[in-house]
Amino acid sequence: MLQWIAGNLWTIIICAVLIGIVAAVIISMVKKKKKGKSVVCSCGNCQGCAMHGSCHKQ
């Protein structure tokens, strides 16, 4: 078992980093949603955007 871990150490490290990045993005999206901000739109001025009606509460 230890030999397998030693042989795949870099793969395990890279996967752990990627999982951490994905978790950080998801947590950020959840926090934005709880604050009432749009997860889709971050520009602040989207009158010409096709998603304007669905990402902003009226």
LINGIKA-V362569 format. One line per field, one symbol per residue. ss: DSSP state (A for helix, B for strand, O for the rest). phi: phi as a letter, one per 30 degrees, with the letter a starting at -180 (. if undefined). burial: # if it has 9 or more other ideal C-beta (glycine too) atoms within 8 Angstrom, else .. Layout:
# LINGIKA-V362569
ss = ???
phi = ???
burial = ???
This chain:
# LINGIKA-V362569
ss = OAAAAAAOAAAAAAAAAAAAAAAAAAAAAAAAAAOOOOOOOOOOOOOOOOOAAAAOOO
phi = .ddddddcdddddddddddddddddddddddddddiddddcbdibbdcddcedccbdc
burial = ....#......#................#..##.......#....#..#.##..##..
